[in-house]
């Protein structure tokens, strides 16, 4: 990736003023639009129904204004200046470098959305489109599996598993599978060798084959579907709103491509003190106004950013250029005791469509690392967002790889909107 133009954009955007948003203790009390937990009697150990949602419409193309209404008040404080922040501003060589990060609407904390995501959108203009296309095709689609549910709109205790699909399809899962010659893409098991299975249709009938890396091994040495490695055990549903307090080090994987282009990459967002929230539709077919929020440490962000193709934004740049906008401590238990800010608050929205778990794939998709490619990583501009900005398909998709990519955009079902539509605020 050319470093000169990227660096100019980084400096300009990193120094722009911005806002942040929401309050962890208030969540428990049911304020700020988040319901309290229903009475214990609404839940039973016998509850066994499930909900499975494939996630789409992951919106990361935020501006400072958008970030101010996307997220949660993670530190239970409405910060209006450096004086009332819950962590101390960052310092270097005895000099304060941390900037005051003012909370957004109703205390929302989302410094990452206000300060780094605009840079991502400038340096990687097709990133959000690529994530939407990848998720839409079933390649690494994020899957939320809600379990131990009573089937009602109020349930004091549910569990949840946040995982990814190696592939998905609208076909009957008994008719498809993976071949040894291609263990990552579903094909028909009968008929002509290697006939591809259809992609997900996003019409409430999709079947997802989950990533085995997220599941524990059984005695046979194979991963077991009933033994996920990380189960979110403290969730609940109140008046149809799903609230899942996330365990520390919960991952939200965003895969942008299948490896067919050198710019394809992915980013694993790792949060502490986070929440996953969304409204379950009356017919249980959709998860609407979904929100993934939490604390993303400077260290974790620095390690993850190059994986999406921002080769100039390494750990050192995150620390020196963007670290000044760290607005929260990575551990909620350290809020308000004078610890230095070492994390960014984050809020990302999405929607979900009901489907089903078909089983486990045999292999995980290989991690994409564009910045380690021996070939130059060019800025990818072959996507609908760029076409709407006045750059033609002929201008932006002028190689065999990008022409194939444009055809994949064309083949998506109409239920996959690209560019991703501006989300409706949760609160």
C-alpha positions as CSV (number, residue, x, y, z in Angstrom):
1,X,0.0,0.0,0.0
2,X,1.5,3.4,-0.9
3,X,2.6,5.0,2.4
4,X,2.6,8.7,1.4
5,X,-1.1,9.3,0.8
6,X,-2.1,7.0,3.6
7,X,0.1,8.9,6.1
8,X,-1.3,12.2,5.2
9,X,-4.9,10.9,5.7
10,X,-3.9,9.3,9.0
11,X,-2.6,12.6,10.4
12,X,-5.5,14.7,9.2
13,X,-8.1,12.2,10.5
14,X,-6.4,11.3,13.7
15,X,-6.2,14.9,14.8
16,X,-9.8,15.6,14.0
17,X,-12.1,16.4,17.0
18,X,-14.6,13.8,17.8
19,X,-17.1,12.4,20.3
20,X,-17.7,9.1,22.0
21,X,-21.2,7.0,24.1
22,X,-23.1,4.6,27.4
23,X,-23.0,3.2,31.2
24,X,-22.4,-0.3,32.5
25,X,-24.0,0.1,35.9
26,X,-27.1,1.7,34.3
27,X,-27.5,-1.3,32.2
28,X,-28.1,-3.4,35.3
29,X,-30.6,-0.8,36.5
30,X,-32.5,-0.9,33.2
31,X,-31.9,2.8,32.3
32,X,-30.7,4.4,29.0
33,X,-33.0,2.2,26.9
34,X,-31.5,-1.1,28.1
35,X,-34.1,-3.3,30.0
36,X,-33.3,-4.8,33.3
37,X,-33.2,-8.6,33.7
38,X,-36.7,-10.2,34.0
39,X,-37.7,-12.0,37.2
40,X,-35.9,-15.3,37.8
41,X,-39.2,-17.2,37.4
42,X,-39.2,-16.5,33.7
43,X,-36.3,-19.0,33.3
44,X,-36.0,-22.7,33.9
45,X,-33.2,-25.3,33.7
46,X,-35.4,-27.1,31.3
47,X,-35.4,-24.3,28.7
48,X,-34.0,-25.7,25.5
49,X,-35.1,-23.7,22.5
50,X,-32.5,-22.0,20.4
51,X,-32.1,-19.0,18.1
52,X,-29.5,-18.9,15.3
53,X,-28.7,-15.6,13.5
54,X,-26.3,-15.1,10.6
55,X,-25.1,-11.5,10.9
56,X,-25.1,-8.9,8.2
57,X,-25.1,-5.1,7.7
58,X,-22.0,-4.7,9.9
59,X,-21.6,-1.0,9.8
60,X,-18.1,0.4,10.3
61,X,-18.1,3.4,8.0
62,X,-18.6,5.8,11.0
63,X,-18.0,9.5,11.3
64,X,-17.6,11.4,14.5
65,X,-21.2,12.3,14.4
66,X,-22.3,8.7,13.8
67,X,-20.0,7.4,16.5
68,X,-21.6,9.8,19.0
69,X,-24.8,7.8,18.8
70,X,-23.4,4.3,18.2
71,X,-22.4,2.3,21.3
72,X,-22.9,2.2,25.1
73,X,-21.8,4.1,28.2
74,X,-19.3,1.5,29.1
75,X,-17.7,3.3,32.1
76,X,-20.9,4.5,33.8
77,X,-19.8,8.2,33.4
78,X,-20.8,10.9,31.1
79,X,-17.4,12.4,30.2
80,X,-17.5,16.0,29.2
81,X,-13.8,16.9,29.7
82,X,-10.5,15.4,30.8
83,X,-11.4,16.2,34.5
84,X,-14.3,13.7,34.7
85,X,-12.8,10.9,32.7
86,X,-12.6,7.5,34.4
87,X,-9.0,7.0,33.4
88,X,-5.9,9.2,33.4
89,X,-4.8,10.6,30.0
90,X,-1.8,8.9,28.4
91,X,1.6,10.4,29.0
92,X,5.0,10.1,27.4
93,X,8.3,11.2,28.9
94,X,6.4,13.0,31.6
95,X,4.3,14.9,29.1
96,X,0.5,14.4,28.8
97,X,-0.3,13.4,25.2
98,X,-3.8,12.1,25.8
99,X,-6.6,14.1,24.4
100,X,-9.9,14.7,26.2
101,X,-12.5,12.4,24.5
102,X,-15.9,13.7,25.1
103,X,-18.8,11.2,25.4
104,X,-21.5,11.2,22.8
105,X,-25.3,11.1,23.2
106,X,-26.4,9.7,26.6
107,X,-22.8,9.0,27.6
108,X,-21.9,6.8,24.7
109,X,-18.3,5.7,24.6
110,X,-17.0,5.0,21.0
111,X,-13.6,6.6,20.6
112,X,-12.6,4.0,18.0
113,X,-15.6,4.9,15.8
114,X,-14.9,8.6,16.2
115,X,-11.1,8.5,15.6
116,X,-9.8,5.4,13.9
117,X,-12.7,4.1,11.7
118,X,-12.8,7.3,9.6
119,X,-9.1,6.6,8.8
120,X,-10.0,3.0,7.9
121,X,-12.7,4.3,5.5
122,X,-10.3,6.7,3.9
123,X,-7.4,4.3,3.5
124,X,-9.5,1.2,2.6
125,X,-12.6,2.6,0.8
126,X,-14.0,-0.8,0.0
127,X,-13.4,-2.5,3.3
128,X,-17.0,-2.3,4.5
129,X,-18.3,-3.4,1.1
130,X,-15.9,-6.4,1.1
131,X,-17.0,-7.4,4.6
132,X,-20.6,-7.2,3.5
133,X,-20.0,-9.3,0.4
134,X,-18.0,-11.9,2.3
135,X,-20.6,-12.2,5.0
136,X,-23.4,-12.3,2.4
137,X,-21.7,-15.2,0.6
138,X,-21.2,-17.2,3.7
139,X,-17.4,-16.9,3.8
140,X,-16.7,-16.3,7.5
141,X,-20.1,-15.1,8.3
142,X,-20.5,-14.2,11.9
143,X,-23.1,-16.5,13.6
144,X,-24.8,-15.8,16.9
145,X,-26.3,-18.9,18.5
146,X,-28.6,-18.2,21.4
147,X,-29.3,-21.3,23.6
148,X,-31.3,-22.4,26.7
149,X,-34.2,-20.1,25.7
150,X,-37.8,-20.5,26.9
151,X,-39.2,-19.4,23.6
152,X,-40.8,-16.2,25.1
153,X,-40.1,-12.5,25.0
154,X,-38.9,-12.5,28.6
155,X,-36.2,-15.0,29.8
156,X,-34.0,-14.2,32.8
157,X,-31.2,-16.5,31.6
158,X,-30.0,-17.6,28.2
159,X,-26.6,-18.5,26.9
160,X,-25.0,-17.5,23.7
161,X,-22.1,-18.5,21.4
162,X,-20.5,-16.0,19.0
163,X,-18.7,-17.9,16.2
164,X,-18.1,-17.8,12.5
165,X,-19.2,-20.0,9.6
166,X,-16.6,-21.5,7.3
167,X,-19.4,-21.6,4.7
168,X,-23.2,-21.4,4.5
169,X,-25.9,-22.3,2.0
170,X,-29.6,-22.0,1.3
171,X,-29.6,-25.7,0.2
172,X,-30.7,-28.6,2.4
173,X,-27.5,-29.3,4.4
174,X,-27.9,-33.1,4.0
175,X,-27.2,-32.7,0.3
176,X,-24.0,-30.7,0.6
177,X,-20.6,-31.0,2.2
178,X,-16.9,-30.4,1.8
179,X,-14.5,-32.3,-0.5
180,X,-10.9,-33.1,0.5
181,X,-9.8,-31.2,-2.6
182,X,-11.6,-28.1,-1.3
183,X,-12.4,-28.3,2.4
184,X,-13.6,-24.7,2.6
185,X,-16.4,-24.4,0.1
186,X,-19.6,-26.4,0.1
187,X,-20.4,-28.6,-2.9
188,X,-23.1,-31.1,-3.7
189,X,-22.2,-34.6,-2.5
190,X,-24.0,-36.3,-5.5
191,X,-23.9,-35.4,-9.1
192,X,-21.0,-33.9,-11.1
193,X,-17.8,-33.6,-9.1
194,X,-17.4,-30.3,-7.3
195,X,-20.7,-28.7,-8.2
196,X,-20.9,-25.6,-5.9
197,X,-23.7,-25.4,-3.4
198,X,-25.7,-22.2,-3.6
199,X,-24.7,-19.3,-1.4
200,X,-26.9,-18.2,1.5
201,X,-30.2,-16.7,0.4
202,X,-30.8,-14.7,3.6
203,X,-34.4,-15.8,3.5
204,X,-34.6,-17.5,7.0
205,X,-33.6,-20.9,5.7
206,X,-29.8,-20.8,5.5
207,X,-27.6,-23.5,7.1
208,X,-24.3,-22.6,8.6
209,X,-21.2,-24.9,8.9
210,X,-19.3,-23.5,11.9
211,X,-15.6,-23.0,12.4
212,X,-14.1,-25.9,14.3
213,X,-11.5,-23.7,16.0
214,X,-14.3,-22.3,18.3
215,X,-15.1,-25.8,19.7
216,X,-13.4,-28.1,22.1
217,X,-12.0,-31.5,21.1
218,X,-13.8,-34.7,22.3
219,X,-12.1,-37.9,23.3
220,X,-11.7,-38.9,19.6
221,X,-9.7,-35.7,19.0
222,X,-12.4,-34.1,16.8
223,X,-14.1,-30.9,17.8
224,X,-17.7,-31.3,19.2
225,X,-20.6,-29.1,18.3
226,X,-22.0,-29.3,21.8
227,X,-18.7,-28.1,23.4
228,X,-18.0,-24.5,22.3
229,X,-14.9,-23.0,23.8
230,X,-16.5,-19.7,24.9
231,X,-20.1,-19.6,26.1
232,X,-21.6,-16.3,27.2
233,X,-23.6,-17.6,30.2
234,X,-25.1,-14.4,31.7
235,X,-27.5,-13.3,28.9
236,X,-31.2,-12.6,29.1
237,X,-34.1,-11.4,27.0
238,X,-36.4,-8.6,28.2
239,X,-39.4,-7.6,26.2
240,X,-37.8,-9.1,23.1
241,X,-34.4,-7.3,23.6
242,X,-31.5,-9.7,23.8
243,X,-28.8,-8.5,26.2
244,X,-25.5,-10.5,26.4
245,X,-22.8,-9.3,28.8
246,X,-19.7,-10.5,27.0
247,X,-16.8,-12.4,28.7
248,X,-13.4,-10.8,28.5
249,X,-11.5,-11.5,25.3
250,X,-14.6,-12.1,23.3
251,X,-13.8,-12.0,19.6
252,X,-15.8,-10.4,16.7
253,X,-14.2,-11.6,13.4
254,X,-14.6,-9.4,10.4
255,X,-13.4,-11.2,7.2
256,X,-13.0,-9.0,4.1
257,X,-12.3,-11.4,1.2
258,X,-11.6,-15.0,0.4
259,X,-8.0,-14.6,-0.5
260,X,-8.5,-14.2,-4.2
261,X,-7.0,-10.7,-4.1
262,X,-3.8,-9.5,-2.4
263,X,-5.7,-6.8,-0.5
264,X,-8.1,-9.3,1.1
265,X,-7.8,-9.4,4.9
266,X,-9.6,-9.8,8.2
267,X,-9.7,-8.2,11.5
268,X,-10.4,-9.8,14.9
269,X,-11.9,-7.3,17.3
270,X,-11.2,-8.5,20.9
271,X,-13.1,-6.8,23.6
272,X,-13.3,-6.7,27.4
273,X,-16.2,-5.3,29.4
274,X,-18.5,-5.6,26.4
275,X,-22.1,-6.3,25.4
276,X,-24.0,-7.7,22.5
277,X,-27.5,-6.4,22.2
278,X,-30.3,-6.6,19.7
279,X,-34.1,-6.7,19.3
280,X,-35.6,-10.1,18.4
281,X,-38.5,-9.6,16.0
282,X,-42.0,-10.9,16.9
283,X,-41.6,-13.8,14.5
284,X,-38.1,-14.6,15.7
285,X,-36.8,-14.3,12.2
286,X,-34.6,-11.2,12.6
287,X,-32.3,-9.7,15.1
288,X,-32.7,-5.9,14.6
289,X,-30.7,-2.9,15.7
290,X,-27.8,-5.2,16.8
291,X,-24.9,-3.6,18.7
292,X,-21.5,-5.0,19.6
293,X,-19.7,-2.8,22.2
294,X,-16.7,-3.0,24.4
295,X,-13.1,-2.1,25.3
296,X,-10.5,-2.7,22.6
297,X,-7.0,-2.5,24.1
298,X,-4.3,-0.5,22.3
299,X,-2.1,-3.7,22.3
300,X,-4.8,-5.8,20.7
301,X,-5.7,-3.2,18.2
302,X,-2.1,-2.6,17.2
303,X,-1.7,-6.3,16.6
304,X,-4.9,-6.6,14.5
305,X,-4.9,-3.6,12.3
306,X,-2.3,-4.7,9.6
307,X,-4.4,-7.8,9.0
308,X,-7.0,-5.8,7.1
309,X,-4.4,-4.3,4.8
310,X,-3.5,-1.0,6.6
311,X,0.2,-1.9,6.4
312,X,1.3,1.6,7.6
313,X,-0.8,1.4,10.8
314,X,1.2,-1.0,12.9
315,X,1.4,-1.3,16.7
316,X,3.8,1.6,16.9
317,X,1.5,4.0,15.0
318,X,-1.5,2.9,17.1
319,X,0.5,3.7,20.2
320,X,1.9,7.0,19.1
321,X,-0.6,8.5,16.7
322,X,-3.9,7.1,17.8
323,X,-3.0,6.2,21.4
324,X,-3.7,9.8,22.4
325,X,-7.4,9.1,21.9
326,X,-7.5,6.1,24.2
327,X,-10.5,7.0,26.4
328,X,-11.0,4.0,28.7
329,X,-9.2,1.4,30.7
330,X,-9.2,-2.2,29.3
331,X,-10.6,-3.6,32.5
332,X,-13.9,-2.2,34.0
333,X,-12.6,-3.0,37.5
334,X,-9.9,-0.3,37.0
335,X,-12.4,2.5,36.1
336,X,-12.1,5.6,38.3
337,X,-8.9,4.7,40.3
338,X,-6.4,6.8,38.3
339,X,-5.1,4.1,35.9
340,X,-3.9,5.4,32.6
341,X,-6.2,4.9,29.6
342,X,-5.0,1.9,27.7
343,X,-8.0,1.1,25.5
344,X,-10.5,2.5,23.0
345,X,-14.2,2.2,23.5
346,X,-16.0,0.7,20.5
347,X,-19.5,0.4,19.1
348,X,-20.4,-1.5,15.9
349,X,-23.9,-2.2,14.6
350,X,-25.4,-5.1,12.7
351,X,-28.5,-7.0,11.9
352,X,-29.2,-10.7,12.0
353,X,-31.3,-13.1,9.9
354,X,-32.5,-16.5,11.3
355,X,-31.0,-19.7,10.0
356,X,-29.8,-23.0,11.5
357,X,-26.6,-24.7,12.6
358,X,-25.8,-27.5,10.2
359,X,-22.7,-28.8,11.9
360,X,-18.9,-28.2,12.0
361,X,-16.6,-27.8,9.0
362,X,-13.5,-30.0,9.0
363,X,-11.1,-27.0,8.7
364,X,-10.9,-23.3,9.5
365,X,-10.3,-20.8,6.8
366,X,-6.7,-19.7,6.7
367,X,-6.0,-16.3,8.2
368,X,-5.5,-13.6,5.5
369,X,-2.5,-11.4,6.1
370,X,-2.2,-8.9,3.2
371,X,0.7,-7.0,4.7
372,X,2.9,-10.1,4.6
373,X,2.3,-10.6,0.9
374,X,5.3,-10.6,-1.4
375,X,3.2,-8.6,-3.9
376,X,2.4,-4.9,-3.4
377,X,-0.9,-4.3,-1.7
378,X,-2.8,-1.9,-3.9
379,X,-5.8,0.1,-2.5
380,X,-8.9,-1.7,-3.5
381,X,-11.5,0.5,-5.2
382,X,-13.7,-2.1,-6.9
383,X,-16.9,-1.9,-4.9
384,X,-20.4,-0.3,-5.0
385,X,-19.4,2.5,-2.6
386,X,-16.8,3.7,-5.0
387,X,-19.1,3.4,-8.0
388,X,-21.7,5.6,-6.2
389,X,-18.9,8.2,-5.6
390,X,-18.5,8.6,-9.3
391,X,-15.7,6.1,-10.1
392,X,-16.9,3.8,-12.8
393,X,-16.8,0.0,-12.7
394,X,-14.5,0.1,-15.8
395,X,-12.1,2.4,-13.9
396,X,-12.0,0.5,-10.6
397,X,-12.4,-3.1,-11.8
398,X,-9.9,-3.4,-14.6
399,X,-8.0,-6.6,-13.8
400,X,-9.1,-10.2,-14.0
401,X,-9.2,-10.5,-10.2
402,X,-11.3,-7.3,-9.8
403,X,-13.7,-8.3,-12.6
404,X,-14.3,-11.6,-10.8
405,X,-14.9,-9.7,-7.6
406,X,-17.4,-7.3,-9.3
407,X,-19.3,-10.4,-10.6
408,X,-19.5,-11.7,-7.0
409,X,-21.1,-8.4,-5.9
410,X,-23.6,-8.8,-8.8
411,X,-24.5,-12.3,-7.7
412,X,-25.5,-11.4,-4.1
413,X,-29.1,-11.8,-3.2
414,X,-31.1,-8.6,-3.0
415,X,-31.4,-9.0,0.7
416,X,-27.7,-8.0,1.0
417,X,-27.5,-4.3,0.8
418,X,-24.2,-2.8,-0.4
419,X,-23.2,-0.1,0.6
420,X,-24.4,-1.0,4.0
421,X,-27.3,1.1,4.9
422,X,-27.0,3.7,7.7
423,X,-28.1,1.9,10.9
424,X,-31.1,2.9,13.1
425,X,-29.8,3.9,16.5
426,X,-30.5,1.4,19.3
427,X,-31.0,4.0,22.0
